[in-house]
Amino acid sequence: MPYLVCDECGGYYELQEGESPEDFLLKCDCGGRLRVVESLGDFEGSKIYEEIDDAQEIPNSEGIKKQSRKFLSQNIFKICIIVAVVGMLIISAGVFYKNGSYGVDSSNENEKYSQEQIDSFMETAFSPDDYGNKYDRVGKWNINVVRVRIMGSPTQEDINTLKKAINDINANVGDLKLVIDDKNEMEPDIEIYFIPHSQFAQYSVNPSEADGFTLWLVSTSGIYGGNSAGEIYKAKVFIGTDQLSQKRRSHVIIHELAHSLGLHHNQNQNSALCPGGPDITEYSALDKTLMRMLYRNDILPNMSRSEVETILNNSRKNFF
């Protein structure tokens, strides 16, 4: 009968009738590798078998370690740990990428809305008569990073209000991130001007008619720098620096910044976008919901009112 032999310590085991080398873990208790020989007198030229994972126990003999399934269980346990760690790394990488998108996955397709929220959004996104302007298509940014440049003479409170508003936007619109470009290294997407009312006339707005205003450019086709129809590709926000209290200025800042996202006016007194409403100085819960609704991944630039209504009707809260 063949033998299992260890070249390290000289131990050996004679295979019994019906036993095969594949039935055993070919490793000696001294750490040496076992090999199969036809006779004890002929160690050279014998065939060496590979280790196998599952083995039958064999009796102790001349230094050969008795194997058990405990060794196999330990290996399986280690493999499970490795698989779990790799899985966690993959999930973490996915979350990081999505944030990179910037943080929470807030595409919001599964968010549900009240009828009041839906009505406010439809009014805000599709203002039929907004100071002479008519909006019947969705306009929104379709890039991940929107660079903001501050120009003119803002107060420190203006800057604080602006930064708080930008943080609120970034926290609610997961696939869009507004970044203040202090170093002016890149061409800005949004320019925010803090200037006296008297300079408004340079931009075709009568100073007596507004405390601030926003000009934004929306592509009507693919000819504007490759932007698809409905995509905002430039916005300019103007804030009056005179004739206003700081509270009023702070309200104008968040009001106009919301316009730069693609939201228009509404008549909801709880929204910063209500032109006749109170001087809200930070975005309300309703305002944040309107932002999330506009920047859902399934609401696309240039969508019509009816297309958006269909999407939101399927996202209405069920109270029954």
C-alpha positions in Angstrom: 0.0 0.0 0.0 1.2 3.6 -0.6 2.5 5.8 2.2 2.1 9.4 3.2 5.6 10.6 4.2 7.0 13.9 5.6 10.4 14.9 4.3 10.8 17.4 7.2 10.5 15.1 10.2 10.5 11.6 8.6 7.0 10.7 9.8 4.9 8.4 7.6 1.5 6.8 7.5 0.5 3.7 5.5 -2.7 4.1 3.6 -5.3 1.4 4.4 -7.4 -0.5 1.9 -10.0 1.8 0.4 -8.3 5.0 1.5 -7.0 7.6 -0.9 -4.6 10.5 -0.5 -7.5 12.8 -1.4 -9.2 11.8 1.8 -6.7 13.7 3.9 -5.2 17.1 4.5 -1.7 16.5 3.4 0.1 18.4 6.2 2.2 17.1 9.0 2.0 18.4 12.6 5.6 19.6 12.2 4.5 21.9 9.4 6.0 19.9 6.6 4.1 18.9 3.5 3.1 15.3 3.0 3.6 13.4 -0.2 2.6 10.0 -1.4 5.2 7.2 -2.2 4.7 3.7 -3.2 7.1 2.3 -0.7 9.2 3.7 2.2 12.3 2.9 0.3 11.6 5.1 -2.6 11.0 8.7 -1.6 12.3 10.2 -4.8 10.1 10.6 -7.9 6.9 10.0 -6.0 3.8 12.0 -6.9 3.0 15.0 -4.8 -0.7 15.7 -4.2 -2.3 19.1 -3.7 -4.0 20.0 -0.5 -7.8 19.5 -0.4 -10.2 21.5 1.7 -12.5 18.8 3.1 -10.9 15.7 4.6 -11.5 12.6 6.6 -9.8 12.1 9.9 -6.9 9.8 10.0 -5.2 8.1 12.9 -2.0 9.6 14.4 1.1 7.9 13.2 4.8 8.8 13.5 4.4 12.6 13.8 1.6 13.0 11.3 -1.0 15.4 12.6 -4.5 14.1 13.0 -6.8 16.4 11.0 -10.3 17.4 11.9 -13.1 19.4 10.5 -12.3 22.1 13.0 -9.6 23.3 10.6 -12.1 23.5 7.8 -14.6 25.4 9.9 -11.9 27.9 10.9 -11.0 28.4 7.2 -14.7 28.9 6.3 -15.1 31.4 9.1 -12.0 33.4 7.9 -13.4 33.4 4.3 -16.8 34.7 5.5 -15.0 37.5 7.4 -13.0 38.4 4.3 -16.2 38.4 2.1 -18.0 40.6 4.6 -15.2 43.1 4.7 -15.0 43.3 0.9 -18.8 43.7 0.7 -18.7 46.6 3.2 -15.9 48.3 1.2 -17.9 47.9 -2.0 -21.0 49.4 -0.3 -18.9 52.2 1.2 -17.4 53.0 -2.2 -20.9 53.2 -3.7 -22.0 55.6 -1.0 -18.9 57.7 -1.5 -19.4 57.8 -5.3 -23.0 58.8 -4.9 -22.0 61.6 -2.7 -19.9 62.7 -5.4 -22.2 63.4 -6.2 -22.1 64.7 -2.8 -23.5 63.0 0.0 -26.9 61.6 0.6 -28.7 59.8 -2.2 -31.5 62.3 -2.5 -32.9 61.7 -5.9 -36.1 61.4 -4.0 -38.1 59.3 -6.4 -39.7 57.5 -3.4 -40.6 60.6 -1.5 -44.3 61.2 -1.0 -46.0 64.7 -1.0 -49.1 66.3 0.3 -51.6 67.9 -2.2 -50.5 71.3 -0.8 -46.9 70.5 -1.6 -47.7 69.3 -5.1 -49.9 72.4 -5.8 -47.1 74.7 -4.5 -44.5 73.0 -6.7 -46.7 73.2 -9.9 -47.3 76.9 -9.2 -43.6 77.5 -8.5 -42.2 75.5 -11.5 -44.8 76.6 -14.0 -45.8 80.2 -13.2 -48.4 81.1 -15.9 -47.8 84.9 -15.4 -44.8 85.8 -13.4 -44.3 89.5 -13.9 -44.8 89.2 -17.6 -42.9 85.9 -17.9 -44.5 82.6 -18.7 -42.9 79.3 -17.8 -44.4 76.2 -19.2 -41.3 73.9 -19.2 -39.0 72.7 -16.4 -35.7 74.6 -16.2 -33.0 73.2 -13.9 -29.2 72.7 -13.7 -28.0 69.4 -15.1 -24.4 69.4 -13.7 -23.0 68.1 -10.5 -21.0 71.2 -9.4 -22.4 74.8 -9.8 -19.6 77.3 -9.1 -20.8 80.5 -7.4 -18.8 83.8 -7.5 -19.6 86.7 -5.1 -19.1 90.2 -6.5 -19.7 93.7 -5.3 -19.9 94.7 -1.6 -21.7 92.2 0.6 -21.8 92.6 4.4 -20.6 89.8 6.7 -24.3 89.0 7.4 -24.9 88.8 3.7 -22.2 86.2 3.4 -23.5 84.2 6.4 -27.0 84.2 4.9 -25.7 83.1 1.6 -23.6 80.3 3.0 -26.5 79.0 5.1 -28.7 79.0 2.1 -26.1 77.1 0.0 -25.7 74.5 2.7 -29.5 74.0 2.8 -29.6 73.6 -0.9 -26.7 71.1 -0.9 -28.3 69.1 1.9 -31.6 68.7 0.0 -30.4 68.3 -3.6 -28.1 65.4 -3.5 -26.9 65.4 -7.2 -26.2 69.1 -7.3 -23.6 71.0 -5.2 -23.2 74.7 -5.1 -19.6 75.8 -4.3 -18.4 79.3 -3.6 -15.4 79.9 -5.8 -13.5 82.4 -3.6 -10.3 82.1 -5.6 -12.0 82.9 -8.9 -10.1 80.1 -10.6 -12.9 78.8 -12.8 -15.6 80.5 -14.9 -18.6 80.8 -12.5 -22.0 79.3 -13.2 -23.8 81.7 -10.9 -22.6 85.3 -10.4 -24.0 87.1 -7.3 -23.8 90.9 -7.4 -24.2 93.0 -4.3 -24.6 96.5 -5.8 -26.6 99.7 -5.2 -30.1 99.9 -6.7 -28.9 102.7 -9.0 -26.8 100.2 -10.9 -29.7 97.8 -11.6 -30.6 99.9 -14.6 -27.4 98.7 -16.3 -29.1 95.3 -16.4 -32.4 96.5 -17.8 -34.3 96.5 -14.6 -35.9 99.6 -13.1 -34.4 100.2 -9.7 -37.8 101.2 -8.2 -39.4 97.9 -9.1 -37.1 95.4 -7.4 -34.9 94.9 -4.3 -33.2 92.1 -6.2 -33.6 90.1 -9.4 -32.2 87.0 -11.2 -31.3 86.6 -14.8 -30.8 83.0 -15.9 -30.2 81.5 -19.2 -32.0 78.3 -20.2 -31.0 76.3 -23.3 -33.8 75.8 -25.9 -31.7 73.3 -27.9 -28.3 71.7 -27.9 -26.6 74.7 -29.5 -25.7 76.5 -26.3 -22.5 74.8 -25.3 -23.9 71.4 -25.8 -26.7 71.9 -23.2 -29.9 70.1 -23.8 -33.2 72.0 -23.9 -34.4 73.1 -20.4 -30.9 73.1 -18.9 -29.8 76.3 -17.0 -26.3 77.1 -18.1 -25.8 80.6 -16.5 -27.4 82.7 -13.8 -26.8 86.2 -12.5 -28.3 87.2 -9.1 -28.5 90.9 -8.1 -29.0 92.1 -4.5 -29.6 95.7 -3.7 -27.1 97.0 -1.1 -28.9 100.2 -0.2 -32.4 101.2 0.9 -32.9 97.8 2.6 -32.6 96.6 6.2 -30.3 93.6 6.8 -33.3 91.4 7.4 -34.9 92.4 4.1 -31.6 91.8 2.3 -31.2 88.4 3.8 -34.7 87.5 2.6 -33.9 88.8 -0.9 -30.7 86.7 -1.0 -32.5 83.4 -0.4 -35.4 84.4 -2.6 -33.2 85.2 -5.6 -30.9 82.2 -5.0 -33.9 79.9 -5.2 -34.8 81.5 -8.5 -31.3 80.6 -9.8 -32.1 76.9 -9.2 -35.1 77.1 -11.6 -37.9 77.9 -9.1 -40.3 80.9 -9.7 -42.9 82.6 -7.5 -45.8 81.1 -5.6 -48.5 82.5 -3.3 -47.8 80.2 -0.3 -47.0 82.4 2.8 -44.7 79.7 4.2 -42.4 79.9 1.2 -39.5 82.4 0.7 -40.7 82.5 -2.9 -43.9 84.2 -2.1 -43.4 87.8 -3.3 -46.0 89.3 -1.0 -45.1 87.2 2.0 -43.1 87.8 5.2 -39.4 88.4 5.0 -38.3 84.8 5.6 -34.5 84.7 6.1 -33.9 81.0 5.7 -35.5 78.3 3.7 -38.7 76.8 5.2 -39.5 73.1 5.1 -41.7 73.8 2.1 -38.9 75.5 0.2 -36.6 72.5 0.8 -39.3 70.2 -0.4 -39.8 72.2 -3.6 -36.0 72.0 -4.2 -36.1 68.2 -3.8 -39.1 67.9 -6.1 -37.4 70.0 -8.8 -34.2 68.0 -8.6 -35.7 64.5 -8.6 -33.9 62.4 -11.1 -37.2 61.5 -12.9 -38.1 65.2 -13.4 -36.0 66.2 -16.4 -35.2 69.6 -18.0 -37.7 70.8 -20.5 -40.5 68.5 -19.2 -44.0 69.8 -19.7 -46.5 70.5 -17.0 -48.6 67.4 -17.8 -45.5 65.2 -17.7 -44.5 66.5 -14.3 -48.1 66.2 -13.0 -48.1 62.5 -13.9 -44.9 61.9 -12.0 -46.1 63.8 -8.9 -49.6 62.3 -8.9 -47.9 58.9 -8.5 -45.9 60.3 -5.5 -48.9 61.7 -3.6 -49.2 60.7 0.1 -51.9 58.1 0.8 -53.9 59.0 3.9 -56.1 55.9 3.9 
